[in-house]
């Protein structure tokens, strides 16, 4: 009797031990699969972010970089950038450049995505041609736009003169410099919106459009009642990615205007680049403070997107 009870207890312990061993093995497997990702995030995201914060709260000069004895100044660099006369201009230019770019990019990209949803002859070829701006190096694209908008021999002014218009100083006038770089950035961002939104349209069932047609709904009614609501999640992430990308645009503006004339096209990202790598004495710490401000702006919109997405999922 005692032997039987002992065997039953041993088997029970063995049965309880096996699932625990399997659970531990699965946990270690999960850690093993997550380790490369965590290492990547730590090396390429967490450390650069911490380094940028550390730069912004110290007074780093070229000598301090070499000797490693930068003075701790706290939030003095942030007070410096907020008190600078360049800050209001750079902030307004950033808002105009960013929101002007993403609104037009999204509108044109959505219109092209809806257009290319209808399969017709050469549709694939035309859609591939629209991807050319996305495939070209940004330096090449910016240089091409700078040549096209040149005041003396640019093709845009040549066309204006040919049709009886006047020459416009697109890149050298404070009134048109920001508009010029915004137009170039819109042209560069349309292919991205086209690709993402066109992919989202492929997930909308064709039967819904057929049913709407049978009910008498026209193309415009179908767009507002079917396409736009069902494309809302894809539209939200497209706008968010466009916002983050546009906030950090440097190369296009730098090649075309270098932030000029007289700061007319200076954005926060251009200001940070000028502070760190401009023609004067490098000011790495104020540049890092401006960069952190851009990170905070991007994080605010990122958390706002997550909150809205959570509300939509809770309401559905």
C-alpha positions in Angstrom: 0.0 0.0 0.0 2.8 2.4 1.0 4.8 1.4 -2.1 1.8 2.1 -4.4 1.3 5.5 -2.8 5.0 6.3 -3.2 4.9 5.4 -6.9 1.8 7.5 -7.4 3.4 10.5 -5.7 6.6 10.1 -7.7 4.7 10.0 -11.0 2.7 13.1 -9.9 5.9 15.0 -9.2 7.4 13.8 -12.5 4.3 15.0 -14.4 4.4 18.4 -12.7 8.1 18.7 -13.4 7.9 18.1 -17.1 5.5 21.0 -17.9 7.6 23.3 -15.8 10.7 22.2 -17.7 8.9 22.8 -21.0 7.8 26.2 -19.8 11.3 27.2 -18.8 12.6 26.0 -22.2 10.0 28.1 -24.0 10.9 31.1 -22.0 14.6 30.8 -22.8 13.6 30.3 -26.5 11.6 33.5 -26.3 14.5 35.4 -24.7 16.9 34.0 -27.4 14.7 35.2 -30.2 14.2 38.6 -28.6 17.8 39.1 -27.7 19.0 40.3 -31.2 16.1 42.7 -31.4 16.8 44.1 -27.9 20.5 44.4 -28.7 19.7 46.3 -32.0 17.3 48.7 -30.2 19.9 49.3 -27.5 22.8 50.0 -29.8 21.0 51.9 -32.5 18.2 53.6 -30.6 18.6 53.7 -26.8 22.4 54.6 -26.8 22.2 57.4 -29.5 19.2 58.9 -27.7 21.0 58.8 -24.4 24.1 60.2 -26.0 22.1 63.1 -27.5 20.5 63.9 -24.2 24.0 63.8 -22.6 25.3 66.2 -25.2 22.5 68.6 -24.6 23.1 69.0 -20.9 26.8 69.5 -21.2 28.9 72.2 -22.9 30.7 70.2 -25.6 33.3 71.8 -27.7 36.0 70.2 -29.9 38.4 70.3 -27.0 35.9 68.8 -24.7 35.3 66.0 -27.2 39.0 65.2 -27.2 39.7 65.5 -23.5 36.3 64.2 -22.3 35.8 67.0 -19.7 32.7 68.8 -20.9 31.1 71.0 -18.3 27.7 70.1 -17.0 25.3 73.0 -17.7 21.9 71.4 -17.1 19.1 73.0 -19.2 21.2 76.1 -20.2 21.3 74.9 -23.8 17.6 74.5 -23.9 17.2 78.0 -22.5 19.6 79.3 -25.1 17.7 77.8 -28.1 14.2 78.9 -26.7 15.6 82.4 -26.2 17.2 82.6 -29.6 15.8 84.9 -32.2 16.1 82.0 -34.7 13.7 79.8 -32.8 10.3 81.4 -33.7 11.3 81.5 -37.4 12.5 77.9 -37.4 9.5 76.7 -35.6 7.0 78.4 -37.9 9.0 77.3 -41.0 9.0 73.7 -39.6 5.2 73.7 -39.2 4.6 75.2 -42.6 7.0 72.9 -44.3 5.9 69.7 -42.5 2.1 70.1 -42.7 2.2 71.6 -46.1 4.2 68.7 -47.4 2.3 65.9 -45.8 -1.2 67.3 -46.6 -0.4 67.7 -50.3 1.6 64.4 -50.5 -1.3 62.5 -48.9 -4.0 64.1 -51.1 -2.1 63.5 -54.4 -1.0 60.1 -53.3 -4.5 59.0 -52.4 -5.9 60.4 -55.7 -3.2 58.4 -57.6 -3.8 55.3 -55.6 -7.6 55.4 -56.3 -6.8 56.1 -60.0 -4.4 53.1 -60.3 -6.8 50.8 -58.5 -8.6 50.5 -61.8 -6.6 48.1 -63.9 -6.0 49.4 -67.4 -3.4 49.1 -70.1 0.0 50.5 -69.1 -1.2 51.1 -65.5 1.8 49.1 -64.1 4.2 51.1 -66.2 2.8 54.4 -65.2 2.8 53.4 -61.5 6.4 52.4 -61.8 7.3 55.8 -63.3 5.8 57.5 -60.3 8.2 55.7 -58.1 11.3 57.3 -59.8 11.5 60.2 -57.4 11.5 57.7 -54.5 14.4 55.7 -56.1 16.7 58.6 -56.9 19.3 59.7 -54.3 18.0 62.8 -52.5 21.1 64.8 -53.4 20.4 64.2 -57.0 16.7 65.1 -56.7 17.5 68.3 -54.7 20.2 69.4 -57.2 17.8 68.8 -60.1 15.1 71.0 -58.4 17.7 73.7 -57.6 18.6 73.8 -61.3 15.0 73.8 -62.4 14.2 76.7 -60.1 17.3 78.7 -60.9 16.5 82.4 -61.3 18.7 82.9 -64.5 18.6 79.6 -66.5 16.1 77.4 -64.7 13.5 75.6 -66.8 10.6 76.9 -64.7 11.5 80.6 -65.3 12.2 79.8 -69.0 8.6 78.5 -69.3 7.2 81.5 -67.4 9.0 83.9 -69.7 7.9 81.9 -72.8 4.3 82.4 -71.8 4.7 86.1 -71.1 5.3 85.9 -67.3 8.1 87.4 -65.2 11.1 85.7 -63.7 10.7 84.6 -60.1 13.7 84.3 -57.7 12.5 81.0 -56.4 15.5 80.1 -54.2 16.9 83.6 -53.4 13.8 85.4 -52.4 12.5 85.2 -48.8 8.9 85.1 -50.1 9.4 82.0 -52.2 12.3 80.0 -50.7 10.3 78.0 -48.3 7.6 77.3 -51.0 10.3 76.1 -53.3 11.8 73.5 -51.0 8.3 72.4 -50.0 7.3 71.8 -53.6 10.5 69.7 -54.0 9.8 67.7 -50.9 6.1 67.1 -52.0 7.4 65.7 -55.2 9.7 63.4 -53.3 7.1 62.1 -50.9 4.2 61.4 -53.3 5.6 57.9 -54.3 5.7 56.8 -50.7 2.1 57.8 -50.1 1.1 56.2 -53.4 2.7 52.8 -52.6 1.3 52.6 -49.0 -2.2 53.7 -49.9 -2.4 51.6 -53.0 -1.5 48.6 -50.9 -4.3 49.5 -48.5 -6.8 49.8 -51.3 -6.1 46.2 -52.3 -7.5 44.9 -49.0 -10.9 46.5 -49.6 -13.2 43.8 -51.1 -14.4 44.6 -54.6 -17.9 43.2 -53.6 -18.5 46.2 -51.5 -18.1 48.5 -54.5 -20.3 46.3 -56.6 -23.0 46.3 -53.9 -22.8 50.1 -53.6 -23.2 50.4 -57.4 -26.3 48.3 -57.4 -27.7 50.6 -54.7 -27.1 53.6 -57.0 -24.0 55.0 -55.3 -21.7 56.9 -57.7 -17.9 57.0 -57.6 -17.8 60.0 -55.3 -20.3 58.5 -52.9 -18.3 55.2 -52.9 -15.1 57.0 -52.1 -16.6 58.8 -49.0 -18.7 55.8 -47.8 -16.3 52.9 -48.5 -12.8 53.8 -49.5 -12.1 56.6 -47.1 -13.5 55.0 -43.9 -11.9 51.5 -44.6 -8.6 53.2 -45.5 -8.4 55.1 -42.2 -5.9 52.9 -40.4 -3.6 52.9 -43.4 -4.0 56.6 -43.8 -3.2 57.2 -40.1 0.1 55.4 -40.3 1.0 57.0 -43.6 0.5 60.4 -42.2 2.4 59.6 -39.1 5.4 58.2 -41.0 5.2 61.2 -43.4 5.3 63.6 -40.4 8.3 61.9 -38.8 10.2 61.8 -42.1 9.4 65.4 -43.0 10.4 66.7 -39.5 14.0 65.5 -40.1 14.5 66.6 -43.7 17.9 68.3 -44.0 19.4 67.3 -47.3 16.8 68.7 -49.7 16.7 72.1 -48.0 20.4 72.3 -47.5 21.2 71.5 -51.1 18.6 73.9 -52.5 18.8 76.9 -50.1 21.0 76.0 -47.1 18.3 77.5 -45.0 18.4 80.9 -46.6 18.0 83.6 -47.7 18.1 85.3 -44.3 16.7 82.2 -42.6 13.6 82.2 -44.7 13.8 78.4 -45.2 15.4 77.5 -41.9 13.6 74.7 -40.2 14.5 73.1 -36.8 16.5 70.3 -38.5 18.4 72.8 -40.6 19.1 74.9 -37.6 20.5 71.9 -35.7 22.7 71.1 -38.7 23.9 74.7 -38.9 24.8 74.8 -35.2 26.8 71.6 -35.4 28.3 71.7 -38.8 27.9 75.3 -40.0 30.7 77.6 -41.2 31.3 79.0 -37.7 32.5 77.4 -34.5 30.6 74.1 -34.0 28.0 74.3 -31.2 27.3 70.6 -30.6 25.3 71.0 -27.4 22.7 73.5 -28.7 22.4 71.4 -31.8 21.7 68.3 -29.7 19.0 70.3 -27.8 17.3 71.2 -31.0 17.5 67.6 -32.1 15.9 66.5 -28.8 13.1 69.0 -29.4 12.4 67.3 -32.7 12.3 63.9 -31.0 9.8 65.2 -28.5 7.5 66.5 -31.2 7.7 63.2 -33.1 7.0 61.3 -29.9 3.9 63.5 -29.1 2.4 62.7 -32.5 3.4 59.0 -32.1 1.6 58.7 -28.8 -1.4 60.6 -30.1 -1.6 58.1 -33.0 -1.5 55.1 -30.6 -4.2 56.7 -28.4 -6.5 57.3 -31.3 -5.8 53.7 -32.6 -6.6 52.3 -29.1 -9.9 54.3 -29.1 -10.9 52.9 -32.5 -10.1 49.4 -31.5 -12.1 49.8 -28.2 -15.1 51.3 -30.0 -15.1 48.6 -32.7 
